[in-house]
């Protein structure tokens, strides 16, 4: 595995670098040797945050963890990614082109799918055309974290979502 480690508001010391490569390196048995692992360490006030992104063909495996100690965050993120890999193994490797990103040990092992995804509720609603600002207002009025709408300018289905710091995001389809 190739590690790309960067720091925001933090110097990536040799101790942090070795902790990341040692801990996240445990995941090496799941991937091919040329897999790139993007790690971002950041500090905001008392929050020690690690973000790990592993792009594989057709999928992105990602986790972020926050704690008061960076080493604890590193431990937590490794556990979460390993759990994700085991939980979604069949779904991730079913696509033939994705199989080449993973080690044969990972593909050949069976893991319990005890936490399968269950959709327990479905909603249907009419989508009226509106702009992104109006969609944000509707989202706020409903008290939701996201809102699906038809963009009046592009006639495409878009999603607005609430971000930290009272800001909003817009998701638009790319073809």
trRosetta pair geometry for C-beta under 8 A, 3 or more apart (Angstrom, degrees):
i j d omega theta_ij theta_ji phi_ij phi_ji
1 24 7.6 -130 116 126 155 96
1 25 6.5 -167 49 -119 129 65
1 27 7.4 62 -62 84 160 89
1 28 5.1 -122 -13 -105 116 89
1 31 6.1 71 -85 80 102 131
1 33 6.8 -109 -41 -152 40 42
1 35 5.2 -32 -116 75 78 93
1 36 7.6 140 -168 -108 70 16
1 37 5.3 25 174 -11 118 118
2 34 7.0 2 -10 -160 113 43
2 35 7.1 -177 24 89 76 41
2 36 5.0 -30 71 -108 103 66
2 37 6.9 170 81 21 47 73
3 20 6.7 126 -157 122 147 114
3 21 5.6 -100 -23 -94 160 90
3 24 7.2 114 -104 85 118 132
3 37 5.2 -26 -106 70 63 102
3 39 6.2 -10 -163 8 97 120
4 36 6.4 19 -9 -175 112 102
4 37 7.0 179 24 86 71 49
4 38 4.9 -18 66 -112 111 66
4 39 6.8 163 81 26 54 69
5 12 5.6 142 132 -155 111 154
5 16 7.9 162 172 122 141 99
5 17 5.9 159 78 -118 163 82
5 20 5.8 121 -106 88 135 161
5 39 4.6 -13 -107 73 73 111
5 40 7.9 170 -155 -83 48 30
5 41 7.0 19 -172 -7 92 106
6 12 7.1 -124 -160 -39 17 142
6 39 7.3 163 25 91 60 60
6 40 5.3 -16 69 -113 93 73
6 41 7.3 -171 94 28 44 71
7 10 4.2 -112 -173 80 118 82
7 11 6.2 130 93 -131 163 9
7 12 4.2 -166 -34 -44 125 91
7 16 7.9 62 -82 109 125 155
7 40 7.5 155 -94 -163 25 58
7 41 4.8 -23 -109 70 77 97
7 42 7.0 154 -165 -83 55 50
8 40 6.5 23 -7 179 107 103
8 41 7.3 -176 26 92 67 48
8 42 3.9 -5 63 -109 105 100
8 43 7.5 -170 94 25 69 58
9 42 5.9 61 42 -159 98 74
9 43 4.7 -124 106 59 107 83
9 44 6.8 97 60 -72 158 56
10 16 7.9 128 146 -92 121 174
10 41 5.4 -84 77 119 140 104
10 42 6.4 -178 6 -131 117 26
10 43 4.6 110 -59 -5 111 112
10 70 7.7 133 -157 -88 158 146
12 16 5.4 -122 -157 84 62 128
12 17 5.7 81 158 -62 100 93
12 41 6.2 130 -95 42 94 133
13 16 4.8 99 53 8 76 98
13 17 6.9 -138 97 -4 41 89
14 17 5.5 -53 -144 39 33 115
14 18 6.2 29 158 -16 67 106
15 18 6.1 -56 -145 39 26 104
15 19 6.3 28 154 -20 63 108
16 19 5.6 -55 -146 36 31 112
16 20 6.3 30 156 -19 66 105
16 41 6.4 3 173 -73 138 173
16 70 6.4 -24 -119 129 111 142
17 20 5.9 -56 -151 35 28 109
17 21 6.4 18 157 -10 64 109
18 21 5.8 -56 -140 44 33 105
18 22 5.8 33 159 -21 67 110
19 22 5.9 -56 -141 39 25 109
19 23 6.0 13 165 -9 64 114
19 70 8.0 104 90 121 150 99
19 71 5.9 -87 -166 -118 156 86
19 74 5.4 70 138 113 109 173
20 23 6.3 -63 -137 44 23 100
20 24 5.5 -3 176 9 65 118
20 39 5.5 111 -167 162 140 169
20 41 7.6 -105 -71 -55 137 121
20 50 7.7 -176 -107 -142 107 135
20 74 5.9 -116 -91 -133 63 127
21 24 6.6 -54 -117 54 20 93
21 25 5.0 39 166 -42 57 120
22 25 5.6 -53 -137 31 14 121
22 26 7.6 31 152 -34 50 88
23 26 6.3 -41 -176 2 34 110
23 74 5.1 113 54 151 161 105
23 75 6.3 -110 -141 -90 143 49
23 78 4.7 -119 159 -51 98 149
24 27 5.8 -37 -179 17 57 115
24 37 6.0 152 148 163 135 157
24 39 6.8 -133 -22 -78 168 134
24 52 6.4 -175 -117 -124 134 143
24 74 7.5 -92 -37 -167 91 91
24 77 7.5 -19 -85 103 100 107
24 78 5.6 -138 -87 -95 54 100
24 81 7.7 38 -133 44 84 153
25 28 5.3 -1 -176 -30 61 116
26 29 7.5 -30 168 7 49 101
26 78 6.2 62 50 -169 120 130
26 82 7.5 -29 109 -73 110 130
27 30 5.4 -45 180 28 73 116
27 31 6.7 38 134 -1 88 110
27 37 7.9 120 73 -96 129 142
27 54 7.9 -112 128 -72 147 158
27 78 6.8 -146 -40 -148 108 85
27 81 6.1 -24 -95 111 146 126
27 82 6.3 -138 -97 -78 94 85
27 85 7.3 151 -145 -23 105 156
28 31 6.3 -82 -148 49 38 91
28 33 7.8 31 -163 -104 101 59
29 103 6.1 -101 171 48 43 156
29 105 5.6 -60 176 85 92 142
29 106 6.8 141 130 -55 71 94
30 82 7.9 -172 -34 -119 146 70
30 85 5.4 -25 -144 -170 157 155
30 102 6.1 -49 165 -146 67 93
30 103 6.0 -175 172 24 13 106
30 105 7.6 -100 -94 84 36 97
30 106 4.2 84 -140 -84 62 140
31 35 3.8 -40 163 -2 135 159
31 54 7.3 -114 -82 -173 149 135
31 56 7.4 -132 -122 -90 107 122
31 101 6.6 -36 -142 154 84 74
31 102 5.9 -69 -109 -121 45 50
31 103 5.9 26 65 -24 10 92
31 106 7.4 33 -49 -11 36 152
32 35 5.5 127 62 -35 68 96
32 100 7.2 -7 -34 157 146 58
32 101 6.1 -120 9 -167 111 33
32 102 6.8 -150 -28 -128 81 1
32 103 6.1 162 -72 -72 49 65
35 54 6.5 18 169 -162 116 105
35 56 6.9 -16 -130 -90 111 92
35 101 6.4 91 -96 -172 107 85
36 54 7.5 167 89 -140 53 61
36 55 6.8 -1 70 46 101 92
37 52 6.5 -16 -175 -162 98 97
37 53 7.7 152 -163 77 51 46
37 54 5.3 -19 -111 -95 73 90
38 52 7.2 147 80 -157 55 45
38 53 4.5 -17 63 62 108 96
38 54 7.5 -175 22 -76 74 39
38 55 7.6 36 0 -8 117 94
39 50 6.7 -19 -165 -167 93 97
39 51 7.2 155 -155 81 44 55
39 52 5.4 -7 -103 -104 76 76
40 50 7.2 154 81 -156 51 48
40 51 4.5 -4 55 55 100 104
41 48 7.9 -15 -168 -174 90 79
41 49 7.3 152 -159 86 44 56
41 50 5.5 -15 -104 -103 69 77
41 70 6.4 37 -155 -147 119 125
42 49 4.8 -17 65 65 89 103
42 50 7.9 170 22 -82 67 33
42 51 7.5 19 6 -2 109 103
43 47 6.9 156 -156 83 47 60
43 48 5.9 -11 -105 -105 81 61
43 49 7.3 178 -82 22 31 79
43 70 7.7 -54 -79 -72 99 114
44 47 4.8 -9 65 58 83 112
44 49 7.0 12 13 -1 98 122
46 68 5.6 -18 163 -124 98 89
47 66 5.1 -18 -164 -164 102 116
47 67 7.9 123 -150 62 58 14
47 68 7.6 -64 -105 -95 33 49
48 66 6.9 144 71 -156 46 59
48 67 5.8 -32 62 72 98 63
48 68 6.3 71 10 176 107 14
48 69 5.9 -77 41 117 152 6
48 70 4.1 -117 179 -70 134 66
48 72 7.6 97 79 52 129 90
48 73 5.2 -148 112 -15 95 140
49 64 6.3 11 -175 -179 100 104
49 65 7.1 174 -146 88 59 41
49 66 4.6 -18 -97 -99 85 84
49 73 6.4 -161 -128 -151 21 154
50 64 6.7 -176 92 -147 48 62
50 65 5.7 -2 55 54 91 84
50 70 6.9 105 -50 -157 107 77
50 73 4.5 144 4 136 108 114
50 74 5.7 102 -35 -81 167 59
50 77 5.1 -100 94 -25 119 152
51 62 7.4 -5 -175 -167 85 95
51 63 7.7 -176 -148 96 49 41
51 64 4.2 -14 -103 -101 75 103
51 77 8.0 -164 -114 -125 15 145
52 62 6.8 173 91 -146 58 50
52 63 5.5 1 55 57 98 80
52 64 7.3 173 18 -82 62 52
52 77 5.2 126 1 164 125 131
52 81 6.3 -56 93 -60 137 139
53 60 6.3 -19 -163 -174 94 106
53 61 7.5 145 -160 81 43 53
53 62 4.8 0 -109 -106 72 95
54 60 7.2 149 75 -165 49 55
54 61 4.3 -15 61 63 104 103
54 62 7.3 -166 24 -70 65 52
54 81 7.3 87 2 -150 131 134
55 59 7.9 167 -156 94 48 50
55 60 5.4 -24 -105 -111 66 81
55 61 8.0 -162 -75 26 20 69
56 59 5.2 -3 68 65 94 91
56 60 7.5 169 28 -95 66 31
56 61 6.6 33 4 -7 110 103
56 92 7.7 44 82 -175 141 113
56 98 6.1 71 132 -154 109 86
56 101 3.7 131 -156 142 104 161
56 102 7.1 34 -151 -51 149 81
57 95 8.0 -142 114 109 95 121
57 97 5.2 -112 138 138 135 92
57 98 5.1 -160 85 -104 90 53
57 100 6.6 28 18 60 143 95
57 101 5.1 -174 14 -38 89 125
58 95 5.2 -134 154 95 172 154
58 97 5.9 121 -35 89 127 104
58 98 4.4 -81 48 -74 130 105
59 92 5.7 -37 -22 -138 171 90
59 98 6.0 48 1 -129 110 132
61 81 6.2 82 156 -146 115 98
61 84 6.3 149 -151 110 100 135
61 85 7.0 22 -136 -74 146 86
61 92 7.9 19 -73 -121 109 141
63 77 5.1 157 106 -151 116 81
63 80 4.4 148 -149 103 154 127
63 81 5.1 -129 6 -63 136 83
63 84 6.9 -161 -58 -14 119 143
64 77 7.0 -16 -135 -109 19 116
65 73 4.6 167 102 -156 101 76
65 74 8.0 -161 68 -50 128 16
65 76 4.1 164 -162 97 160 120
65 77 4.4 -139 7 -62 122 84
65 80 6.6 172 -61 -2 118 142
66 73 6.3 -1 -121 -112 16 119
67 70 7.8 -179 67 -76 93 19
67 72 4.3 -82 93 95 158 118
67 73 4.7 -161 25 -63 99 81
67 76 6.6 134 -30 -3 128 144
68 72 7.4 24 56 44 59 139
69 72 4.2 78 76 5 102 109
69 73 6.9 -173 92 -10 53 84
70 73 5.4 -54 -150 36 37 116
70 74 6.4 41 151 -24 68 101
71 74 5.5 -46 -149 30 35 115
71 75 6.7 38 151 -18 63 101
72 75 5.7 -52 -153 35 35 113
72 76 6.3 34 151 -20 66 107
73 76 5.7 -56 -146 37 31 112
73 77 6.3 29 158 -20 66 107
74 77 6.1 -55 -145 34 27 107
74 78 6.7 28 156 -19 61 106
75 78 6.1 -62 -157 33 29 110
75 79 6.6 25 153 -16 65 108
76 79 5.8 -60 -153 36 32 110
76 80 6.3 30 154 -20 68 108
77 80 5.7 -53 -146 35 34 113
77 81 6.4 31 158 -17 66 105
78 81 6.1 -57 -148 37 29 107
78 82 6.3 27 156 -17 64 109
79 82 5.9 -59 -149 38 28 110
79 83 6.3 29 154 -19 65 108
80 83 5.7 -57 -150 37 29 112
80 84 6.4 31 152 -21 65 105
81 84 5.5 -52 -148 35 34 114
81 85 6.3 36 153 -21 66 104
82 85 5.7 -52 -149 34 32 113
82 86 6.5 26 155 -13 64 106
83 86 6.0 -59 -148 40 30 107
83 87 5.9 28 156 -21 66 113
84 87 5.7 -59 -140 39 27 111
84 88 6.0 -14 175 16 66 113
85 88 7.0 -75 -134 53 17 82
85 89 6.3 51 160 -77 58 83
85 92 7.4 -47 -139 15 58 161
85 106 7.2 -64 171 -149 121 125
85 111 8.0 107 118 -2 68 169
86 89 6.0 -16 -149 -36 27 113
86 111 3.9 -148 -163 -173 82 157
86 112 7.5 20 158 49 108 63
87 111 7.3 -83 -57 121 24 129
87 113 6.6 96 -160 -129 54 62
87 114 7.9 -78 -119 47 85 69
87 115 5.5 -31 -137 60 122 109
88 91 4.7 -61 -169 52 83 113
88 92 5.1 85 125 -30 96 102
89 92 6.0 -62 -143 37 23 107
89 93 6.1 -9 172 7 63 115
89 106 7.2 -152 -135 171 112 88
89 109 7.7 -87 -156 89 159 85
89 110 7.8 168 94 -144 148 37
89 111 5.0 113 0 34 144 118
89 113 7.9 -124 39 -77 90 94
90 93 6.6 -70 -135 50 23 91
90 94 6.1 44 162 -51 62 101
90 113 6.7 -41 16 -69 124 134
91 94 6.0 -35 -143 2 25 118
92 95 7.8 -73 168 27 33 95
92 98 6.1 -139 164 143 66 144
92 102 7.6 98 124 -49 117 144
93 98 6.0 -143 -116 100 39 108
93 99 5.3 74 -158 -94 87 77
93 102 6.1 -64 -96 32 112 151
93 106 7.7 174 -67 123 141 98
93 107 5.5 164 -151 -119 154 86
94 98 7.7 29 56 49 45 126
95 98 4.3 71 78 3 101 112
95 99 7.5 -161 92 -25 55 78
96 99 5.8 -41 -161 7 39 118
97 100 6.8 -44 -172 16 43 108
98 101 5.9 -51 -173 24 56 114
98 102 7.4 32 144 -8 76 108
99 102 6.2 -74 -159 41 42 101
99 107 6.0 57 -150 -107 94 139
102 106 4.7 -100 174 78 113 132
102 107 5.5 129 104 -51 119 94
103 106 4.8 97 61 5 81 100
103 107 7.2 -155 95 -2 44 88
104 107 5.6 -57 -144 43 38 110
104 108 5.7 31 160 -18 72 113
105 108 6.2 -62 -141 41 22 105
105 109 6.4 21 161 -22 61 111
106 109 6.2 -59 -146 31 26 108
113 116 5.1 51 149 -69 104 94
119 122 6.6 50 152 -65 119 90
127 148 6.8 -68 -108 123 122 91
127 149 6.0 161 -159 -144 99 41
127 150 4.6 109 139 -21 114 103
127 157 7.0 -16 175 -113 167 94
128 149 7.6 -32 67 -150 55 92
128 150 6.9 -138 113 41 17 109
129 149 7.9 105 -138 167 26 93
129 150 4.8 -63 -93 97 60 107
129 151 7.2 -2 -149 111 79 17
129 152 4.0 101 163 -93 104 77
129 155 7.2 -32 -110 -107 122 62
130 134 4.0 -112 176 87 119 130
130 135 5.5 148 97 -55 120 79
130 138 7.4 90 88 -17 168 136
130 149 5.4 -56 51 179 103 138
130 150 7.3 99 21 68 65 64
130 151 7.7 -67 74 -122 47 32
130 152 5.6 34 -100 -31 2 111
131 134 5.2 94 55 11 71 102
131 135 7.1 -130 102 -7 37 91
131 151 7.1 47 -123 -150 41 70
131 152 5.6 -57 -60 33 64 114
131 153 6.7 57 -108 -22 86 103
132 135 5.4 -54 -149 35 35 116
132 136 6.5 40 152 -23 66 100
132 151 7.0 2 -56 -116 79 98
132 158 6.9 -64 -94 116 91 150
132 160 5.8 134 -159 -78 83 124
132 168 7.9 153 162 123 105 135
132 170 5.2 -24 -135 -103 138 132
133 136 5.7 -49 -154 30 34 113
133 137 6.8 34 149 -18 63 102
134 137 5.6 -51 -153 34 37 114
134 138 6.5 39 149 -19 66 103
134 149 7.9 171 92 -170 91 166
135 138 5.6 -51 -148 36 34 113
135 139 6.3 40 151 -23 65 103
135 147 5.1 174 175 101 90 125
135 149 4.2 -129 -107 10 123 153
135 158 7.3 -116 -44 91 175 109
135 160 4.6 140 115 3 118 134
136 139 5.5 -50 -148 33 32 115
136 140 6.5 32 153 -18 64 104
136 147 7.3 -178 -90 38 29 137
136 160 5.2 -106 -74 151 73 157
136 168 5.2 -40 -113 -107 126 165
137 140 5.8 -54 -151 36 32 111
137 141 6.4 33 151 -20 65 106
138 141 5.6 -55 -147 36 32 113
138 142 6.4 22 156 -12 65 108
138 147 5.6 134 92 -158 101 155
138 149 7.3 115 55 -73 146 133
139 142 6.0 -64 -150 42 28 105
139 144 5.2 -95 -157 67 76 94
139 145 7.7 -42 -177 119 116 6
139 146 6.8 -83 -132 164 129 12
139 147 3.6 -120 -78 -29 101 130
139 160 5.9 -124 -28 89 148 111
139 161 8.0 -165 -147 -109 159 28
139 162 7.0 -174 140 -46 135 97
140 143 7.4 34 -178 -73 33 36
142 147 7.1 131 39 -95 135 112
144 147 5.9 123 81 -68 129 81
145 161 6.2 20 146 -156 74 83
145 162 5.0 -100 -152 34 63 110
146 159 5.7 2 -177 -178 113 107
146 160 6.7 169 -154 88 61 47
146 161 4.1 -16 -102 -102 90 86
146 162 7.1 -121 -66 7 52 74
147 159 7.0 157 77 -155 41 61
147 160 5.2 -7 55 56 94 92
147 161 7.7 -179 18 -78 62 47
148 157 6.5 0 -174 -174 97 101
148 158 7.6 165 -152 87 53 40
148 159 5.3 -26 -98 -99 65 82
149 157 7.5 165 90 -151 28 60
149 158 6.0 -24 69 65 76 85
149 159 7.7 139 21 -98 69 34
149 160 7.2 3 18 1 116 100
150 155 6.6 -2 177 -152 104 43
150 156 7.2 172 -152 88 65 22
150 157 5.8 -43 -97 -94 64 57
150 158 7.5 115 -133 17 17 80
151 154 4.5 18 96 43 126 93
151 155 6.8 -75 77 -19 75 13
151 156 5.3 1 36 57 114 72
151 157 7.6 175 -1 -110 84 8
151 158 4.6 62 -46 -7 109 128
151 172 7.3 12 -34 -116 154 102
152 155 7.6 20 -155 -71 20 56
154 158 7.7 89 57 -44 124 119
154 172 7.3 55 53 -149 165 121
156 172 6.5 71 99 -158 138 85
156 173 5.4 -135 -179 32 132 110
157 173 6.9 58 64 -25 75 121
158 170 6.2 -8 177 -171 124 90
158 171 6.3 160 -166 80 69 59
158 172 5.2 -19 -114 -97 103 67
158 173 7.6 -119 -88 -9 62 76
159 170 7.4 152 83 -158 50 45
159 171 4.2 -2 57 51 97 112
160 168 5.6 -2 -176 180 104 119
160 169 6.9 157 -158 81 54 48
160 170 5.5 -21 -102 -100 73 67
160 171 7.7 -164 -77 17 26 74
161 168 6.8 151 76 -160 38 69
161 169 4.9 -17 60 59 90 99
161 171 7.0 37 -5 -13 111 108
162 167 7.9 128 -164 80 54 41
162 168 6.2 -44 -106 -106 44 70
162 169 7.9 -66 18 17 3 83
163 167 4.5 -32 67 80 114 88
163 168 6.2 179 9 -101 95 14
163 169 5.3 95 -48 -28 116 100
164 167 7.2 5 76 34 41 96
